[in-house]
Amino acid sequence: MIIVDSSGIIVYANQQVEALFGYSRGEIVGKQMEMLLPERFRSTHPEMRAAYARSPRLRPMGENRKLYARHRNGSEFRVEIRLSALETDEGLFITGALRGVTARADLPLNTVAPIQSRIAEVERPEQADRMIKARERAQATLNSIGDALISTDLAGHVDYLNPVAEKMTGWSCAAAIGKPLQEVLKIIDDWGHESGLSSMQSTARERHVVGRLTDGMLTRRDGVEVAVEHSEAPMQNDQGEIIGALMVLRDVTVTRAIAQKLAYAAQHDPLTGLPNRVLLVSRLKQAIALAARHNLAVAVLFLDLDRFKAVNDSLGHLVGDRLLESVARRLQRCVRSADTASRFGGDEFVVLLSEISRSADAVIVAQKILDALREPHAIDQHSLVISASIGIGLYPDHCGDPEALLKYADEAMFSAKRQGGNTYQLWSRSEPLR
């Protein structure tokens, strides 16, 4: 089965055509019907079409015709074809049902005629002109849309890509037509699942528009990955029958990168790059919930640098900032990858130790931090020595509320300050309030 439009362009070919002519559907669709005819008959097409176009009479098309055809390998063979008119809102199309003819007497050459020339048998010239203009307007509209459009038939085979989709996927429309969607469109969603064909097929079965605005990563034909969001909807004909599905894709690489930067900035300290209070509290809640399920402990170490103000006052804020960056790097080296070192602001830092088995583990880490910070910090031409005061709050020993646990660790830190600094202190209920 082949369908051509008014200009003789093949718009559809089924799998049997591939077997008959040796071309894939991707190589046939979008090309002139004449490509399937022997060379010696192609030159007759313009004159024949002009003759038909001048005739105002509508002629029957239901008879079978026998003609020569050309295989991809160059050999000629005979086919029998039955033509029918297909009228749609987009205009008039001609369908041809073909079958290979077994060995028979040679056909007379004057029986050969290109299929597209028969269009004029059932339409007047002014009708053809209106149809062509409508088709051109529709094509121009699709080509000018800023989003990528991909449509499939009910079996999930691609039947259209607009120019944006061609650029986004790396597939030309001619090469993609007739191929399964999963071969042309490879999208992995944010959960690591492959999306595309199954959702498009389910969309095609729906009787109403289905919007599934989702994010994913599209792998182009050349292997390059593109961040996209996509939605799908069923396509219906004039009778309300579902004939396929349409997917709309948008490249959100830049948008997603900006969103990720904004999200990172909202949760991290701009100077040290450490998580800020917002992210620390979120991770503390998760750590407490996990510890409760597995009967483990969580520790919060609230750290304040001793006499940091003297560094700022004597050497300036630039040196002070460099010192804070050095402190942040050493804190990260003192904890595990599962733990969190964060900056609360100024010269205050908080370390979250998740999934520890006993409170003594927190004391060990606190002493490790004190020892690491006392090592001289090389800042420009300065060698700076600084210490810290650390307060320790524990779950479940002290409480299970994240904000309260931070407060208890803060109070314990001030207790260490009152002892002269350069030490750590666990919170106790007898801790005096500030």
N, C-alpha and C positions, 0 to 999 in steps of 0.2 A: 504494500500500500504506500503510495506517494501522494502528497498534497502540495500543490504549487499555488502561488499567489498570481495577481494579475500581471506582474512583470516577469513571470516565468521563473521566479526564485523558489526553490524547494524549501518548504517550511516544516515538513514532517516526512519521515521515512521510518518504517518499522524494521524489526530485526531481519525479516525475511528478505528485505531489499539488500541487506548486507551480503547475505548468502548468494543472492542472484547476480549482483553486479561486482562483488569483491571489494567494495568500498565500505568503510565504517560509516555509521550515520553522521558522525562528526565531520567527515570529509564531504558528505553529500549535502546536508542541510545548510542553507545559506548560499548555495551555488545555483547557477543557471541549470535548468532542466536539460539543456543541450549537451551537458557534459556526459550524459548517458547515451548519446547518439553517436553513430559513426561520423567521422569528420566530413565525409562527402555529402551528408544530409544537412549539416548545420547551416550552410549558407542559404538554404531555402527559407529559413525561419522569418527574416524581416519581411520578405515579399508576401509570405503566406499570412502573417499576422495583419499586414496592411489590408490584404484582400478581405479577411474576415471582419476587420474593424469597419470597413465601408458598408458592410451588409447590415441593414436594420432588422433583418428577420431573425427570430430566435429559432435555432435548429435543435433537433433532438440529439442527446448525447449518450443514450443508453446502449448503443450498439457496440459490439466487440470489434476491435481493430487488431490487425496483425502487423508488426513492424520489426525492423532490425534494431538491435541495441548493441551497445559496446561495453565489454567487460573491462575492468581495471587493467588487466594484463594486455589489453589491445585487441583481443579476439572479439569477433562479432557473433552474435547469436540472435535467435528469434524469440519474441515474446508476444503474448496476447494480452491486450489491455482493454479494460472497460472504464470509460470516463463518466463522472457524475459531477453535477454542480453542487457546491456547498455555500449557501448564502448565510452570512453572519453580519453583525453590526459593523465589523471592520471591512466588509466588502465581500466580493465574490471570490471563492477559491475553487479549484478544480481538483478532484480526487481521482486517482488512477489506481485501479486494482489490476495487478500484473501477475502473470504466471509464465514460466518458461515453456516454450513450445518444443515438443519432441521432434525427431527427424521427420521432415515433410518436404514437399517440393519447394524450391526456392520461391520466395515471395517477390512479387513485382515491386520494383523500386518506388513506383509512384504511390504506394500505399503508406510510405513512411511520412509522418508529420510530427513535429514537436508538440508535446502536450499543451504548452502554454498558448499555442495559437488557437486552441479550441475555446479559450475564454471568451473571445469575441463572438462565438456562436450564441451565447446566452446573455450578452449584455450590449447595450448601445454605447457608442463612444463617449457620450457625456456622462453615463453612469461609471464607466471605467475611469474617467478623469477625476470624478468626485471621490471614487474609492481610493485611487492612488494618492490624492491629496490628503485624505483622511488618514491613510496609513502613514504618510510622511509626517503628518502632525503628531500622530501617536508615537512614532519612532523618535522624533525630535524631543518630545516630552520625556520619554524614558531615558534618552541619552543625556538630558540636561539635569536630571535628578542628582543631587549631591551624595545620596546614599547608594550603597551597592544593592542591586536587586538580582535575586536568583529565583527562578521558578522551576518546578518539577511537575512531571505528570503523576498520575496516581500510583505508578509503580516505583516512584522515587528516582526517575531518570531526569537529568537536567534538560530543560528545553529552552532556557533563555538566560543570558547574562547581559546586563547593561555595561557600558564602558567602565564605570567605577568598579563594578564587580570583577571585570577582567583585570584591571590594574591591581585590585586588592588580592585576588586569588592567584594571579599569575597565569590564568587560563584564558585563552581566547574563547569567544562564544562558539566559533566553529569547531574548535577542538573539544569543548566541554559537552556540547549537545549530544544527547544519547547516552552519556556515561552516568553510572550511579552517582548519586550525590556525595556519598562518603568518599569517592575517589577524587572529586573536585574540591570538596569543602571539608577540611579536617579541623574541627574545633574541639578543644579541650576546655571544659568549664573550670570554675574556681575550685571545684571539689575533685578534679582529676578525672572526671567522666567525659567520655566522648559524646558530643551532641551533634545534631544535624539531621541525619537520615531518619532516625526513629521518631524524633519530634515532628519532622516535616510530614511523615506518613500519618502520624496520629492527628496532626493538624488538618490534613486533607480529608480525614474521616469526620471532622467536626462540621456541624451545620451552622455555625456562627463564627465570627471573627475571634481568633484566639491571640491575645497579646502575651508574649513571654519575654519581656525585656530582660535579658540575662547577659552577664559578662562571660567572656572566655578568651582563649588564646588561639588565633587562627594560624595554621602553618601554611604558608604560601607554597606554590608549586616548586620554588627554588629553595625551600627550606627555611626561609626567613619567617620569624614569628611576628604577628601583629595582634595587638590587643583590640578586641571588638566587643560590641554589644549587638545583640540581634533579637529580632522578633519574627513571628511567623503568622500567617493567616491563610485560610483556604481560598482557592479561586473557584468561582462559579461561572457557568455559562448563562445565556439568556433564559434558559428554562429552570435555572436554580440548581442545576446539577453540579456536584463537585467534580472538577476536571483536573485538579492538582493543588499545589500549595506554593505560596510565595514567601520568601525570606528576605527581610531587609536587614542589612548589616551596616554598621557605622564604625569607622576607625576611631578608637578612643585612646590610642597610644599616648598622645600628648596630654589629654584630659586625665587619664589614669596616673601618669607620671606626676602631674601637678597635684592631684589629690593625695598621692602617696607622700609627696614632699610636705604638704600641709599637715597631713596626719602625723608624720614624723616630727615636724616642728611643734605640734601641739602636745607631744608626749616626751620630748627630749630637751635637755638643757642646751641652749645655743652655744655656750662657751666650751663645755667639756664633752658634749655629745652623750652624756649619761642620761638614763631615764629621769624624768622629773617626778614631782609628787603625784601627778595624775596617774602615770603609768605604774609607779611604785605601789600605790594603793590598790590598783586593779590587780596587780600580780600578788599582792599580799592577801587579798580576798581569795584568789584561786589557790594559793599555797595553804591557807588555813582549811579550805574545803577539802583539799586533797589529803592533808595531814589527818583530818578527822576521819576520813574513810579508811586510812591505812594505819591508824594508831601511831602516828609520827609526831614530831615536834617542829615548831617554827620559831626562829629567833629574829628579832629586829635590833640592829645595832645602830644607835643614833650617835653620830660623830660630829664633834665641833673642834676646829683647829685652835690650839692655844696661842694667844698673842699674835693672831694673824693681822689685827689692825695695825700693829707696829710695823709690819712689813709694808703695808699699803702707805702708811704715813711717811715712812722714811725713804722708800724706794719707788713709790708711785704705783698707780693702779695697773699699769701695763705689766710690771714685774709680778704684782699680786695675782693677776689673771694667769700668767704663765705658771706660777706656783700652784694655783688651783688645778690647772691642766695636768701638772705632774702628779699631784695627789690623786686625781681621778685615775690616771694610768696605773698607779701602784695599787689602788683599791681593787681594780679589775684583776690584777695579777694575784691578789690574795684570796679570791673566791673562786668557786667552781662555775662552770658554764650555766648550770641550773640556777645559780644564785643571781641576785641583782644588786649592783652598786648604783646608787642614784644620788643626784644632787638636789637638795631642797632649796638652795639659794644661799647667797653670801658664802660663808665658809662652813656651812652645814651639809653633811652627807649622811645618807642612810643606807645601810647594807641589809638586804633581806637574805636570810639563810633558810632555804626551804628543804623539807624532808631530812631533818637531822634526827638522830635517834635519842639524843640526851642533851641536857642543858650544858654539860661540860664541853660539847662541841663548839658552842657559841663562845665560850671563854677562850678556847684555843685559837679561834679565828680572830678574836679581839686582840689578843696578845701578838698574833702574827701581824696584824695591821699596825699596831703601835711600833713594833720593831722595824717594819718596812718604811714607815713615815719618818722615823728618826734618821735614816740614812740621808746624807747631804743631797740637796736638790741643786743641780747645776742650772742656774737661770742666767743667761748671758754671761757676764763676767763674775757673777755672784755665786757663792756656795752657801745655800740657805739650809739651816737645820730647824725643823719645826716638829712639834709634838701635837698630840690630840687627846681629847677627853671623850670616852665612849660610854654610853648608857645602854643597857641590854634589857629588852622586854621579851618575854617568852610565852608561847602558846604550847600547851594548855595551862602551864603553871600560873600565869598571871591573869590572862583573860582571852576571850575568843573574838573580841570586836577589833577590827583593824585600826580604826581611829584611836580607840582607847589604848591599844598596844603601842602605837606610835607615841602617844602622850606619856605612857609609863616609861618608855625608853628615853624620851626627852628629859623627864624628871631625873632619871638615873644618871644621865649625862651631866646634869648640873651638880649632882652629888659628887661625881668624879672631879668636876671643876673645883668644888669647895675643898677637895683634898689636895689641891695643887696642880691638877692636870697630869697629863702623860700617864693615864691609868684608865681602867674600866671599872664599871660598877653595875651590878644587877639591881633591878628595881625591887623594892620591898614595900610592904604596906605601911611601914613606918616612915617612908620617904617624905621629908617635908615638902610642902607645896611652895612654888615660887611666888 
